[in-house]
Amino acid sequence: EAGVTQFPSHSVIEKGQTVTLRCDPISGHDNLYWYRRVMGKEIKFLLHFVKESKQDESGMPNNRFLAERTGGTYSTLKVQPAELEDSGVYFCASRSMNTEAFFGQGTRLTVV
Amino acid sequence: RKEVEQDPGPFNVPEGATVAFNCTYSNSASQSFFWYRQDCRKEPKLLMSVYSSGNEDGRFTAQLNRASQYISLLIRDSKLSDSATYLCVVPISSGSARQLTFGSGTQLTVLP
């Protein structure tokens, strides 16, 4: 069974540019989460989808971040325009009702 | 007070040693707890779940103390391959959503 996959694995962009991260959850997992770890800090929650609906987006830092999950399958997280402090590793996780959360390998974003 | 706090580490121990990490949580309503392991530049992976007083799996023992609101992870006969960052994770309910809240992680290095 395929795990949670994220694309790209690394992204280096200039301040002010736009980047879109993609997450493909495990098939059948209704719950999809985005998390972020910035340098030296703990992993922090960004938002939670149940199917295509945003259940909780309280962790989104500001309106430069936009997450979507059209059709309740894969999800995208767009940062526009990117700032230096957005650098970090962005993790996606998915779970069904009765499983633990499985994480993708993360996207390492560097804004220069 | 942070929602989830862990021993800062790092812990450097010789092979074969026993090492223990502690984690405290602030939400007394939390019912389940997890220890995740994260290798360098990899995604977090579930190590153990704790739902009642504790859980044991081979060399790993997790204990829960609800009165004092802490969980611990004990590793016996440590191996070189145990070197990783250990993350204490507590699901926090936010309305109808259930997000994972991470501790900052404890870094363990097992030395030959």
Chai-1 contact restraints between the chains, C-beta under 6 A:
chainA,res_idxA,chainB,res_idxB,connection_type,confidence,min_distance_angstrom,max_distance_angstrom,comment,restraint_id
A,E42,B,F102,contact,1.0,0.0,6.0,A-B,restraint_1
A,E42,B,S104,contact,1.0,0.0,6.0,A-B,restraint_2
A,I43,B,F102,contact,1.0,0.0,6.0,A-B,restraint_3
A,F45,B,Q99,contact,1.0,0.0,6.0,A-B,restraint_4
A,H48,B,A97,contact,1.0,0.0,6.0,A-B,restraint_5
A,H48,B,Q99,contact,1.0,0.0,6.0,A-B,restraint_6
A,Q55,B,A97,contact,1.0,0.0,6.0,A-B,restraint_7
A,D56,B,S94,contact,1.0,0.0,6.0,A-B,restraint_8
A,D56,B,A97,contact,1.0,0.0,6.0,A-B,restraint_9
A,E100,B,L46,contact,1.0,0.0,6.0,A-B,restraint_10
A,F103,B,E43,contact,1.0,0.0,6.0,A-B,restraint_11
A,F103,B,P44,contact,1.0,0.0,6.0,A-B,restraint_12
A,G104,B,E43,contact,1.0,0.0,6.0,A-B,restraint_13
A,Q105,B,E43,contact,1.0,0.0,6.0,A-B,restraint_14
A,G106,B,E43,contact,1.0,0.0,6.0,A-B,restraint_15
